[in-house]
Amino acid sequence: MRHINVNLKNALAFDVEAEVTHITQNIRELLRTKINRRGLVIGISGGVDSAVCAALCVKALGPRKVFGLLMPEQDSSANSTSLGELVAQQLEIDYEIKNISSSLAAVGCYEWRDKAIKNLFPDYDGTWKNKIVIDGGMQGKINHFKLIVEDSHGKLHSAILPLNEYLTIVAATNYKQRVRKVTEYFHAERLNYAVIGTPNRLEYDQGFFVKGGDGLADIKPIAHLYKTQVFELAKHLGLPDLICNAIPSTDTYSLQQGQDEFYFALPYQQMDLALWSYNHGVAAEILAAELQLPADTINHVYRDIEAKRKTTRYLHMSAQVFAEMEVGQ
């Protein structure tokens, strides 16, 4: 990795209006020349990424050609649906609220998760709130995961997750993203629409998405933009203050969980700049001074970026075939 000296103050600055024009023109062009669909379906979570994508879709095609889906389940924040409705109503798009809890229960999402949790906490009865957090990477150690549960008395308990329990809980939880995506594609097919994906650059680069779930889409309008830039777009597009000022969360586990708790080494404002600096060969000492963190910490962050790219590379891969062939051969 080469190292350069650079002023990081304005590293993520960009021409917001030009970016809106660029994205909306590309959406229209893709639908017309490659995808051949007449509109767009988008899952609206109540977070800034999906809200910005929805607003960009409306700017590209108008509200009558955008259909929104709000898909809460039993672990969703009470605010996610209300925020999602706020966005859909402001944008004046048609939308549907579909609670997917019964579908998730039917495929075993909660059952598999609860069995794994009970292996660590025998008194767990399925009603305790829970989340997974990441630890170790910032100390230069191998990342490992911990399970945190809140019992019926409000007391928190923590345990290191063995591999089998970790994989089972994550696999079960990933049902949520996959059921949502199946629902999106049902509506896309009945409307002859394309499906929008909402990952930002940080999530896309670092593999923070579910293959066949939120990683599956026909168009990903903001995958080239850092989270900081997405927030700038939200303000520029006039989205509600509750969206523009929200603290990002996964809204996947029943306990409140920040993305930096579960996956990223730093809060998004710092992580954006760390990823930009890594991509541009900025020395750890320069980024450390900007973020007011020890240089050793930044070196750990850089190694974590590399490790996540390596371990999640397969998420970006399409199905592998054993010979080059033209469609129709």
Secondary structure as GFF3:
##gff-version 3
##sequence-region A 1 329
A	DSSP	alpha_helix	16	30	.	.	.	ID=ss1
A	DSSP	pi_helix	31	35	.	.	.	ID=ss2
A	DSSP	beta_strand	40	43	.	.	.	ID=ss3
A	DSSP	alpha_helix	48	61	.	.	.	ID=ss4
A	DSSP	three_ten_helix	63	65	.	.	.	ID=ss5
A	DSSP	beta_strand	66	70	.	.	.	ID=ss6
A	DSSP	alpha_helix	78	91	.	.	.	ID=ss7
A	DSSP	beta_strand	94	97	.	.	.	ID=ss8
A	DSSP	alpha_helix	101	107	.	.	.	ID=ss9
A	DSSP	alpha_helix	109	120	.	.	.	ID=ss10
A	DSSP	beta_strand	129	135	.	.	.	ID=ss11
A	DSSP	three_ten_helix	137	139	.	.	.	ID=ss12
A	DSSP	beta_strand	144	150	.	.	.	ID=ss13
A	DSSP	beta_strand	156	160	.	.	.	ID=ss14
A	DSSP	alpha_helix	163	191	.	.	.	ID=ss15
A	DSSP	beta_strand	194	195	.	.	.	ID=ss16
A	DSSP	alpha_helix	201	206	.	.	.	ID=ss17
A	DSSP	alpha_helix	227	236	.	.	.	ID=ss18
A	DSSP	alpha_helix	241	244	.	.	.	ID=ss19
A	DSSP	alpha_helix	259	262	.	.	.	ID=ss20
A	DSSP	alpha_helix	268	279	.	.	.	ID=ss21
A	DSSP	alpha_helix	284	291	.	.	.	ID=ss22
A	DSSP	alpha_helix	295	311	.	.	.	ID=ss23
A	DSSP	three_ten_helix	313	316	.	.	.	ID=ss24
###
